[in-house]
Amino acid sequence: MRPRREADDACGIAQAAAVVGDWWSLLVLREIARGHVRFDQLAEELGVSRKVLAERLRALTDHGVLERRRYQERPPRHEYVLTEQGRGLLPVLVSLQDWADRWLLGDGTLTGQAPDDGAEARRVAALVGARVPAGVRLPGTDGAVHDPVSPTARATVLFAYPATGIPGLPADPKPSAVPGSAGCTLENRQFRAAWPEFEKSGVAVHGVSTQTPAEQAAFARAEELPFPLLSDDRLQLTAALRLPTFRAGQDLRVKRLILVIDAERTLRHALFPVTDIPAAVSRSLDLATACGR
């Protein structure tokens, strides 16, 4: 083993690598972000030996990244949840995924689009049948903090989009430099127009992006949206569902997709990539209405 250098004691990269810089530690964090918080769940999802898993959980807990909580007394059982310090690593996980999607699994192109048969499309398709983690809460444009899955609706349509314009700021007169990143205002307006049908069918609609709550609230007021927009600016939902992203300037943006989630939090349908927005809005209404029949 290489001797530790004194210069590394003041290097943030070296210090972070000492905590999460191996394969299993990163994958443990990935699975806990996805809602797999119990030891047996983690062992099954990761296919790792119980000894290795126990070592990584112990190290991450000792470093304050995870908290060990008892959920059963006899016999004693514990689950592992992210601390505030651990949640600070979610943007790191998403950035690693974004880098790999572009440079290792893709051809290096910066784009808000995705091929139908690419790694991102396969990952989104694999979400069908999974459950949305119960602990995710996102600030909404109505000033409340929301579960992205409505607790009262027959189903929830969750549509993710890169970013809307911000009222009061001049629009960029040039076409977007990132293909597929435009059209978010149109998408919100399409859902607004169809809202009476969603409401009549007992289906909730939530829009989600990585814009800040203030940016979303200004847009929602200007457009008079009848449904809340949720801010995932801390990338909780993006990390939990491993949603595909791209970089616009220095910001990570979620690529356009639509998820249909039933009342039991099970993801029933995933529409991705979305290229025909009006058709996708109509399709999501049909799929969501069929939930619970």
Secondary structure, DSSP 8 states (H G I E B T S, - for coil): -----GGGGG-HHHHHHHHH-SHHHHHHHHHHHTT--BHHHHHHHHT--HHHHHHHHHHHHHTTSEEEEEEETTTTEEEEEE-HHHHTTHHHHHHHHHHHHHHTSS-S---S---TTSHHHHHHHTTTT-B--TT--EEBTTSSEE-SS-SSSSEEEEEE-S----TTS---SS--SSTT---HHHHHHHHHHHHHHHHHTTEEEEEEESS-HHHHHHHHHHHT-SS-EEE-TT-HHHHHHT--EEEETTEEEE--EEEEEETTSBEEEEE-S---HHHHHHHHHHHHHHTT-
